[in-house]
């Protein structure tokens, strides 16, 4: 089992964490947000935490933001030539998960080293980090999320990154429904990225529960893999099982094929301290 930390990124830092809060810098702005996994005590003083330009006040499922500084629009940060537009949402998210840059780098490397045209399916694709990484490396991508607002946001990021002319299909749909439809159409993909939530509801009202629905979705996705599959990424958050569970699912899924499976946890290092914030767990199969 492996542990990964994101590559150095000038526009992102975890400044402090503790007491169920995290203090992060995204570009020129510092944000304070709720984080239930940060059970340890803070390293910095309360005076230091007052540097936050905005703080998310956690209340039940959602919450609200308090602003010390007016956040300019558009608020954009770069990552290796890709551009991401950020904005505060009521769920504390701002449109990017910095830890996912571990996968972005890996995706770019895998696609470029394949030396052939790669067709990627990105499910639960959020604001498009993996989509942009794959597209920038020359792949054709199908980007799917159940939220129209989120897919529009991802499309904006592609335009900002100069990728609007690349072959990307932007799909608003339930993942299981879409995959079944693609199987009937006879479509195939060389790589599949799956980053599901623990619980969710599509715009059509269909519920998603990861413990119940993920195994069946994986079996359907296996039918979409072409004759020369390149990789599968399975990534998730806030679940009761470990990355070993994800790896076992891929072992069963890819039985009889050549390839390597790796699994682990993605950690964000806190600046200047021996503190690491646990974020996602993952398993990846690749050739």
Secondary structure, DSSP 8 states (H G I E B T S, - for coil): -EEEE----TTEEEEEEETTEEEEEETTEEEEEE-TT--S--SS-HHHHTT-SEEEEEETTEEEEEESS---SSEEEEETTEEEEE---TTS--S--GGGHHHHHHHHHHHHHH-S--EEEEES-TTSHHHHHHHHTT-EEEEEES-HHHHHHHHHHHHHTT-TTS-EEEEES-HHHHHHHHHHHT--BSEEEE---SEEE-TT--EEEHHHHHHHHHHHHHHHB-TT--EEEEEE-S-SS-HHHHHHHHHHHTTTS--EEEEEEEEEEBTTSS-EEEEEEEEEEE-
